Amino acid sequence: MTVLWRLTGVLALVLIGAGSAWQFQDWRYGKQLAQQAQQHAETLNQLTQAAATAQQTEQDKRLALEQRLAASEQTHFRKMTDAQRDQDRLRDRLATADLRLSVFLDATDAAKGCGGPATAGAGGVDHAAVRARLDPAHAQRIIAITDTGDRGLIALQACQAYVQEISR
């Protein structure tokens, strides 16, 4: 019977020791898991802050680009408006005969039937260059062609400025 009590006592001590070891391991691993969870939370917080900073930087870049593009668009619009106004004035002056377009003629090309007097008029400033006045309808067509060309050049400059801004 003493053996049974001893065996029961030893078994009780082993169970108490195992339970204590189990509790000790639980505390130790619990502490490690808590530390690991804390480190994980700090890492996530740092990553979140870095992502927020990067996002804000990209938003600032985008805003700056949008502002530069808006300024470029305003400049383009102003150039187009100025060109249109200048073309309208020129067209009006041609229509009212306030302005006449003329071209230089080659005075040495008498063989083609285009010869004219080789001397300039008293009020001329062309130093004896021969000129021929264009028909107003032809002058209007020439002005329309130059207007289209001017608009095309302004649009090309605007496109080039846009590409330069985007590629920065």
Buried (B, 14 or more C-beta within 10 A) or exposed (E): EEEEEEEEEEEEEEEEEEEEEEEEEEEEEEEEEEEEEEEEEEEEEEEEEEEEEEEEEEEEEEEEEEEBBEEBEEBBEEBBEEBBEEBEEBBEEBEEEEBEBEEEBEBEEEEEEEBEEEEBEEEEEEEEBBBEEBEBEEBBEBBEEEBEEBBEEBEEBBEEBBEEBEEE
